[in-house]
Each structure stands twice: as C-alpha cells, then as structure tokens.
Amino acid sequence: MVSTRPGGRPTSVVDLFPTKHLAAPSVRDMPEPPSHFRHVIGPGIIAAGVGMASGEFILYPYIASQVGLVFVWAAFVGLATQYFLNMEIERYTLATGETALTGFSRYWRHWGLVFAIMAYFANIWPGWATSSATLITYLVGGSVAPIAIGILLLIGVILTMAPVVYQALEKIEMVKVAAVLLLIIVAAVAAIGASAWADVPQIVTDAGLPHQELGFALLLGALAFAGAGGGQNLCQSNWIRDKRFGMGAYVPRIVSPVTGHPEAAPSTGFAFEPTPENLGRWRRWWRLANIEQLTTFVLISFLTILFTSLLAYATVFGREGLASDISFLQVEGEVLNETVGGWFGTFFWIIGAFSLFAAALGIVDYTSRLGADVLKTAYLKDANESKIYFALVWGLVVIGVVVILSGLSQPLVLLVISAVTGGLMMFIYSALLLLVNRRTLPEEIRPGVGRAAALVWAFLLFGILSVIVFSQQFQNLLGG
C-alpha cells in the first residue's frame, strides 16, 4: 500500500515523489498492455544493435584469437548484470513515464546533467564511424577520413529527417541484427569447422581469467561492457517511452523538426494509484518487458559474442602479430577469403561495416536523447525537446568531423575518458537506481530482495572495475 501520513491518513502516490527540484507527476491509470508480445519487441533489439560493436566484433574475437574460448563466460556475466540494470531503469519509466535521469534529478537537480555530460564526453571520439569507414576501405579502397566524415553527415541527416526518430532507429537496428544473425548462420555452416565446435565446452571446462597474457584492463573491460555499457543502458528509459511502454504512452515522442509534427512534451511524468486494476496491468507490463529484454538484448548479444568468438577462434587462433584494434578484422576477413572463399570475407566485411555504422547511429541518438531529456526537464522547461535533441545530434557530428580533420588517431586522453567514464557512470547509477526505485515508487511495485541484490552486485562490480581501469590508465599516462 501507499505510505500513510502521521495519524494513519493515506497519501496519494504522488506524495512519494520528491518535489524540491521538479513538480509532482500527474495521476493517471496504467494503460492496458498489448495482447501480443510482438507489439513490445523493439527496445531490446535497439540496445543489442547499438551495443553490438567493439565487444562483439573486435574485443571478444580478439581475446578468442589469443587465448581461445576460456573467457566467453564473462560475456554471460556482463550481460546478466546489465539485464538487471536495464530492467530497473525500465521499472521507473514503466511506472512513471519519466526517464531514470529525471528520477535521479528529483533527488539532486544536477544528477541528470552530470550523466548527460559524461555520456557526451565518452562519445566525443567518433570511433564507430571511423571503424565502419575502415571496413569500407577493405571493400572498395579509399581513405578512412573522408568516408568517416560522410558517415557522420549521413547519420545527422537520417536522425533529422525521420518523422519519428525512434521508429527509424528501431527499423535500422532490426535490419542490423537480422544481418548479423544471417552472418552467424552462414558462418556456423561454412566457416566454423568441426574442431572448433568440439572445443565449445572449453567455455565452461577451461573458464579462466587470462590476465597475464592480455592484461586486467582488457579483460575486465570486456566483462563490464558486454552488450552495452555506460550511458547506453540509461537510454532504455527513452527507448521504451517512445515505444509506448506503460506510463510512457502518455509522453510525446521526439519528432523531426523538418518532417514531424511538434508536440508539447511535459517536463514531468505520470503516476498511477496502486489499485487492483492498475496493479494487474502493471504485472502484465512488467512480465512483457522482462521477456522482451531477455529474448532480444541478452540472447542476441550473447549469441553474437559466442559466434564471432568462435569464428575468430576457428580462423586466426594463435596467429602472431594480430592487432587489438579494428585492423584485426582485415586479417580475419583475408583468412576467411582463403579458407572459405572470396565471397565470405567480403560478406564478413559488409556486415561489419553496416553493423558499426548502425552502432554509430545509435550512439549519436542515445547521447543526444539523454542530453535533450535532461535539459528540457530541469533547465529549459519552455523549450522544445525535439529541437534540443537535433542541436545535440549535429553538435556531436560537428565535433566528430573536427576530430577527424585534426588528424587525431584515437587520442589516448579521449580513450581514457571513454573507458573510465563508462564504468564510473554505471557504478554511480547502480546505487541511484536502488535509491529511486525503493523510495519513489509505491511499495507494491518496488524491486524485491533479489533485484536489489543484483543492483548491489552491479554497484560493487563497476566500482571495482572503475578503480582498476582508472589506476592502470593513470599509470600509463605517467609512463608507468
């Protein structure tokens, strides 16, 4: 039941929400959930599609090429941890229509801005655009810089011209996921031999932490950021809201300033009284949201990591001199051309180039979404959120172009900021999610002991990882 005032007089659900910095939400009934599961599919696929980048195509395959399959277990642990994080982020938005950042900002006005700035800084280096451009050069030749600039400009145009941005993003990421799954199916038949399949049990029987060969920073980074990581997890709020999950059905979506129809978005959300009818709808929504996240984000991400690791293991395991950057994929593609046929290496590069392009698109989207939501909610309440979003989109595009034209090649400082910032964000918001969901939401829909324990685990995991990565990177900067 909702808490009571002294004397036993019941309070409204809105009285649970801190109102020092933001107005109380309005009260509405929980909308009816859809009758078919297919109507909620989307946010988890976007999360998998955006996150399906360096970890799936570079990091885990590189680890497999060096030490075999002994570290694939880490992908499962990382994804399981992120599943519980994502669901607690979704819990708040399902119940309120507000993003998790808005929930944080109710306790301290600037929490949202802190996370938005951290996400922006973590993504200043246009790594996915340049990675996609690099794979394109393997296919058609040319120079990476102009191709990467073209990709950034194309991303800006796509996000600007889409009438409803979420719908365009969902379609693109679904195509990407389908393409990657096609690659997995073809690779399983044509490129992964019997000996590699026979070694799959090593994932469990020989599981280990090969830090002496590869270093703690690389391995712990892979453990932490399998699937997504950093600000991307927070954007689950924005994506499920635009998909009309739960109370998000009452909140207008981000639309194009050119082709869309502007709507006046409220600065705060909505809450439902915990009546039997509303709680019944909530339970159905919560069940659908959990299934959607498990069967899309977790399952697709793990299968991708497993099969790309197997593909690297079957083709280049033990090869000397393999780079740990994007050029690793050139060697793998060449080996695939030699062993399977010229068509397969080309196919591999095409899927990789499109995959990294779609990741870059999603990264620009989620970084700008987080910033626009925070600025609209806490600072620019009379402004149009869509216009703020597109200003941030083009700001990232312009910064990326400047970085590329300056000739910087993965500058160390930017990479350190990105690595440390992502882990630090997850460390902090793991604790904030526990605070917000246990204090703000009605008792009937708060996380139970098991879910709370998962948040504590995430807090400890990412806290330890942040300390280790920061320590190692700081020593590297000092030449130690």
C-alpha positions in Angstrom: 0.0 0.0 0.0 1.0 3.6 -0.4 2.6 5.1 2.8 0.5 7.0 5.3 0.8 10.3 7.0 1.0 10.6 10.8 -2.3 9.6 12.2 -2.9 6.9 9.6 -4.4 9.1 6.8 -3.4 7.7 3.4 -1.4 9.8 1.0 -1.6 9.9 -2.8 1.0 8.1 -4.8 2.4 11.4 -6.0 3.4 12.3 -2.4 6.1 9.7 -2.7 7.9 11.8 -5.3 10.4 14.5 -4.2 9.3 17.9 -5.4 12.1 20.2 -4.4 13.5 20.4 -7.9 10.7 19.0 -10.1 7.0 19.2 -10.0 5.0 16.2 -8.8 3.7 13.9 -11.5 0.1 13.8 -12.6 -2.1 10.8 -11.7 -3.4 8.6 -14.5 -4.4 5.0 -14.8 -1.8 2.4 -16.1 -2.6 1.8 -19.8 -3.6 -1.6 -20.9 -0.7 -3.7 -22.1 -0.8 -5.1 -25.7 -2.4 -8.5 -26.1 0.5 -9.9 -28.3 4.2 -10.0 -27.3 5.3 -8.9 -30.8 3.9 -5.4 -30.1 6.6 -4.7 -27.4 9.6 -6.0 -29.4 12.0 -3.2 -30.2 13.8 -1.5 -27.3 15.9 -4.6 -26.5 16.8 -5.1 -30.2 17.9 -1.4 -30.3 20.0 -2.0 -27.2 21.6 -5.1 -28.8 22.1 -3.4 -32.1 23.7 -0.3 -30.7 25.8 -2.3 -28.3 26.8 -4.8 -30.9 30.1 -3.0 -31.8 33.6 -3.2 -30.4 32.9 -6.0 -27.9 31.2 -8.3 -30.4 33.3 -7.6 -33.5 36.7 -6.7 -32.0 37.2 -7.3 -28.3 35.9 -10.8 -27.7 37.0 -12.2 -31.1 40.5 -10.7 -30.4 40.5 -12.4 -27.0 39.5 -15.7 -28.6 42.2 -15.4 -31.2 44.8 -15.0 -28.4 43.7 -17.4 -25.7 40.8 -19.4 -27.1 37.3 -19.6 -25.6 38.3 -19.5 -22.0 36.9 -16.0 -21.4 33.5 -16.2 -23.2 31.9 -16.8 -19.8 32.5 -13.2 -19.0 30.0 -12.1 -21.7 27.3 -14.0 -19.9 28.1 -12.5 -16.5 28.3 -9.0 -18.0 25.0 -9.4 -19.9 23.2 -10.8 -16.9 24.3 -7.9 -14.8 23.2 -5.4 -17.5 19.9 -7.2 -17.7 19.0 -6.4 -14.1 20.3 -2.8 -14.5 18.2 -2.3 -17.7 15.1 -3.7 -16.0 15.5 -1.4 -13.0 15.9 1.5 -15.4 12.7 0.3 -17.2 10.9 -0.2 -14.0 11.0 3.5 -13.2 9.9 4.6 -16.7 7.2 1.9 -16.9 5.7 3.3 -13.6 6.1 7.0 -14.3 6.7 7.8 -17.9 9.8 9.7 -16.7 13.3 8.7 -17.6 15.7 7.3 -14.9 17.7 10.6 -15.2 14.6 12.6 -14.3 14.1 10.3 -11.3 17.7 11.0 -10.3 17.2 14.7 -10.7 14.3 14.7 -8.3 16.9 14.0 -5.5 19.5 16.4 -6.8 18.7 18.7 -9.7 22.1 18.2 -11.4 22.3 14.4 -11.4 20.9 14.2 -14.9 23.2 16.8 -16.2 26.2 15.0 -14.7 25.3 11.8 -16.6 24.5 13.6 -19.8 27.8 15.4 -19.8 29.7 12.2 -19.0 27.9 10.4 -21.9 28.7 13.2 -24.3 32.4 13.2 -23.3 32.6 9.4 -23.6 31.4 9.6 -27.2 33.3 12.6 -28.5 35.7 10.3 -30.3 33.8 9.1 -33.4 35.3 5.6 -33.1 32.4 3.6 -34.6 32.2 5.9 -37.7 35.9 5.6 -38.3 35.7 1.8 -37.7 32.9 1.4 -40.2 34.9 3.6 -42.7 37.9 1.4 -42.2 36.0 -1.8 -43.1 34.6 0.0 -46.2 38.2 0.7 -47.3 38.8 -3.1 -47.1 36.0 -3.5 -49.6 36.4 -0.6 -52.0 39.7 1.1 -51.1 40.0 4.8 -50.4 40.8 6.9 -47.4 39.2 6.5 -44.0 38.8 10.2 -43.1 36.5 11.3 -45.9 34.4 8.2 -45.7 34.1 8.6 -41.9 33.0 12.2 -42.3 30.4 11.1 -44.9 29.1 8.6 -42.4 28.8 11.2 -39.7 26.9 13.6 -42.0 24.6 10.7 -43.1 23.8 9.9 -39.5 22.9 13.6 -38.9 20.6 13.6 -41.9 18.9 10.3 -41.0 18.1 11.4 -37.5 17.0 14.8 -38.6 14.7 13.7 -41.4 13.0 10.7 -39.7 9.4 11.8 -38.8 9.6 9.8 -35.5 13.2 9.2 -34.6 12.6 6.1 -32.5 10.8 4.3 -35.3 13.6 4.9 -37.8 16.2 3.8 -35.3 14.2 0.7 -34.5 14.0 -0.3 -38.2 17.7 0.3 -38.8 18.8 -1.7 -35.7 16.4 -4.5 -36.6 17.9 -4.8 -40.1 21.4 -4.8 -38.5 20.5 -7.5 -36.0 19.0 -9.6 -38.8 22.1 -9.1 -40.9 24.4 -10.2 -38.0 22.2 -13.3 -37.3 22.5 -14.2 -41.0 26.3 -13.9 -40.8 26.2 -16.2 -37.7 24.1 -18.8 -39.6 26.3 -18.8 -42.7 29.5 -18.8 -40.5 28.2 -21.7 -38.5 27.8 -23.8 -41.6 30.7 -22.5 -43.9 33.5 -21.3 -41.7 33.4 -22.9 -38.2 34.9 -26.3 -38.5 34.3 -29.5 -36.5 37.4 -29.0 -34.4 36.2 -25.5 -33.3 32.7 -26.9 -32.4 34.4 -29.7 -30.4 36.2 -27.0 -28.3 33.0 -25.2 -27.3 32.8 -27.0 -23.9 36.1 -25.1 -23.0 33.9 -22.1 -22.3 32.9 -23.9 -19.1 35.6 -26.5 -18.5 38.5 -24.2 -19.1 37.0 -20.9 -17.9 39.6 -18.6 -16.6 40.9 -15.0 -16.3 43.9 -14.9 -18.7 45.2 -11.6 -17.3 48.9 -12.5 -17.7 48.5 -12.8 -21.5 46.2 -9.9 -22.1 46.1 -7.7 -19.0 43.4 -6.9 -16.5 42.1 -3.7 -18.2 41.2 -5.5 -21.4 39.6 -8.5 -19.7 37.7 -6.5 -17.1 36.5 -4.0 -19.7 35.1 -6.9 -21.7 33.4 -8.3 -18.7 31.8 -4.9 -17.8 30.7 -3.8 -21.2 29.5 -6.9 -23.0 26.4 -5.8 -24.9 26.1 -2.2 -23.8 27.6 -0.1 -21.0 27.8 3.5 -19.7 25.1 5.8 -21.0 23.5 3.4 -23.4 21.8 1.4 -20.5 20.3 4.7 -19.2 18.7 5.3 -22.6 16.5 2.2 -22.1 14.2 4.7 -20.4 13.9 6.9 -23.5 13.5 4.0 -25.9 10.8 2.2 -24.0 9.0 5.5 -23.5 9.0 6.2 -27.3 7.8 2.6 -27.8 4.8 3.5 -25.5 5.6 1.1 -22.7 3.5 1.6 -19.6 3.0 5.2 -18.5 5.3 6.2 -21.3 2.2 6.0 -23.5 1.2 9.5 -22.2 4.5 11.2 -23.1 5.1 12.6 -26.7 8.0 11.2 -28.7 10.9 13.0 -30.3 10.0 14.0 -33.9 11.8 15.6 -36.8 11.8 19.4 -36.9 11.5 19.1 -40.7 9.1 16.2 -41.3 7.5 15.6 -38.0 4.6 17.2 -36.1 5.8 19.0 -32.9 4.1 18.2 -29.7 4.3 20.0 -26.3 6.1 17.5 -24.1 5.5 17.7 -20.3 8.5 18.2 -18.1 7.5 15.6 -15.7 5.6 12.3 -15.9 2.7 10.4 -14.5 1.9 8.1 -11.7 -0.8 5.5 -11.1 -2.6 4.7 -7.9 -1.9 1.1 -6.8 -5.5 -0.1 -7.3 -6.1 -3.8 -8.1 -6.9 -2.9 -11.7 -3.7 -0.8 -12.2 -1.6 -3.4 -10.4 -3.0 -6.1 -12.7 -2.0 -4.1 -15.7 1.4 -3.3 -14.2 2.2 -7.0 -13.6 1.4 -7.8 -17.3 3.5 -4.9 -18.5 6.4 -6.0 -16.2 6.3 -9.5 -17.5 6.3 -8.4 -21.1 9.2 -6.0 -20.6 11.3 -8.7 -18.9 10.7 -11.2 -21.6 11.4 -8.6 -24.3 14.7 -7.7 -22.7 15.8 -11.4 -22.2 14.9 -12.6 -25.6 16.3 -9.6 -27.5 19.1 -7.8 -25.8 20.5 -10.6 -23.7 20.0 -13.5 -26.1 21.1 -11.7 -29.3 24.1 -10.1 -27.6 25.3 -13.4 -26.2 24.8 -15.4 -29.4 26.7 -12.7 -31.3 29.6 -12.7 -28.9 29.7 -16.5 -28.9 29.7 -17.0 -32.6 32.0 -14.1 -33.5 34.4 -15.5 -30.9 34.1 -19.0 -32.4 34.6 -17.6 -35.9 37.9 -15.8 -34.8 38.9 -19.0 -32.9 38.3 -21.2 -36.0 40.3 -18.9 -38.3 43.1 -17.0 -36.6 43.6 -18.5 -33.2 47.3 -18.5 -32.3 48.3 -16.2 -35.2 51.2 -14.0 -34.3 51.0 -10.2 -34.6 47.3 -9.7 -34.5 46.3 -6.1 -33.7 43.8 -5.4 -30.9 42.2 -2.6 -33.0 39.9 -2.6 -36.0 42.7 -3.8 -38.3 42.3 -7.3 -36.7 39.2 -7.7 -38.8 41.2 -7.2 -42.0 43.3 -10.3 -41.2 40.3 -12.3 -40.2 38.5 -11.4 -43.5 41.5 -12.3 -45.5 41.8 -15.7 -43.8 38.1 -16.3 -44.5 38.6 -15.4 -48.1 41.4 -18.0 -48.3 39.7 -20.8 -46.4 36.0 -20.4 -47.3 36.1 -18.4 -50.5 36.4 -14.8 -51.6 32.7 -14.2 -51.2 32.7 -14.9 -47.4 35.4 -12.5 -46.4 33.7 -9.8 -48.4 30.3 -10.7 -46.8 32.0 -10.5 -43.4 33.3 -7.0 -44.1 30.0 -5.8 -45.5 28.1 -7.0 -42.4 30.8 -5.5 -40.1 30.7 -2.1 -41.9 27.0 -1.9 -41.7 27.0 -3.1 -38.1 29.4 -0.4 -37.0 27.5 2.2 -38.9 24.3 1.3 -37.1 26.2 1.4 -33.8 27.5 4.9 -34.6 23.9 6.0 -35.4 22.6 4.6 -32.2 25.4 6.1 -30.1 24.7 9.6 -31.6 21.0 9.1 -30.9 21.2 7.9 -27.3 23.9 10.5 -26.3 21.7 13.3 -27.7 18.5 11.8 -26.2 20.0 11.8 -22.7 21.1 15.4 -23.0 17.8 16.7 -24.5 15.8 15.0 -21.8 17.8 16.5 -19.0 17.9 20.0 -20.5 14.2 20.0 -21.2 13.2 18.6 -17.8 15.4 20.5 -15.4 16.7 23.6 -17.1 14.9 24.6 -20.3 11.3 23.8 -19.4 9.7 26.0 -22.1 12.0 24.7 -24.9 11.1 22.1 -27.5 12.8 18.8 -26.6 13.0 17.7 -30.3 14.9 20.9 -31.2 17.3 20.4 -28.3 17.8 16.8 -29.4 18.7 17.8 -33.0 21.1 20.6 -31.8 22.9 18.0 -29.8 22.9 15.5 -32.7 24.6 18.0 -35.0 26.9 19.1 -32.2 28.2 15.5 -32.0 28.5 15.3 -35.8 30.5 18.6 -36.0 32.8 17.6 -33.1 33.4 14.3 -34.8 34.2 15.9 -38.1 36.6 18.3 -36.4 38.4 15.4 -34.6 38.8 13.5 -37.9 40.0 16.6 -39.8 42.5 17.4 -37.0 44.3 14.1 -37.8 43.9 12.6 -34.3 44.0 8.8 -34.4 42.3 7.5 -31.2 44.0 10.1 -28.9 44.9 8.5 -25.6 43.2 11.0 -23.5 39.9 10.6 -25.2 40.1 6.8 -25.0 40.9 7.1 -21.2 37.9 9.4 -20.7 35.7 7.0 -22.6 36.8 3.9 -20.7 36.8 5.4 -17.2 33.6 7.4 -17.8 31.5 4.4 -18.8 32.4 2.4 -15.7 32.1 5.3 -13.4 28.6 6.1 -14.7 27.4 2.5 -14.1 29.0 2.5 -10.7 27.0 5.6 -9.7 23.7 4.9 -11.3 23.5 1.4 -9.9 23.2 3.0 -6.4 20.9 5.7 -7.6 18.5 3.2 -9.2 18.2 1.4 -5.9 17.5 4.7 -4.1 14.9 5.9 -6.6 13.0 2.7 -7.1 12.9 1.8 -3.4 11.9 5.3 -2.2 9.9 6.9 -5.0 7.7 4.0 -6.3 4.7 2.6 -4.5 5.6 -0.4 -2.2 3.7 -2.8 -4.4 6.0 -2.3 -7.4 9.3 -1.7 -5.8 12.2 -4.1 -6.5 12.3 -7.1 -4.2 15.3 -8.5 -2.3 16.6 -10.4 -5.4 16.6 -7.4 -7.7 18.0 -5.1 -5.0 20.9 -7.6 -4.5 21.5 -7.5 -8.3 21.9 -3.7 -8.1 24.3 -4.0 -5.1 26.3 -6.6 -7.2 26.4 -4.1 -10.1 27.5 -1.3 -7.8 30.4 -3.4 -6.4 31.4 -4.8 -9.8 31.5 -1.5 -11.6 33.1 0.3 -8.7 35.9 -2.2 -8.5 36.3 -2.1 -12.3 36.4 1.7 -12.4 39.2 1.8 -9.7 41.2 -0.8 -11.6 40.8 0.7 -15.0 41.5 4.3 -13.7 44.5 3.1 -11.8 46.0 1.3 -14.9 45.2 4.1 -17.3 46.6 6.8 -14.9 49.9 4.8 -14.7 50.0 4.6 -18.5 49.6 8.3 -18.8 52.5 8.8 -16.4 54.6 6.3 -18.3 54.5 3.7 -15.6 
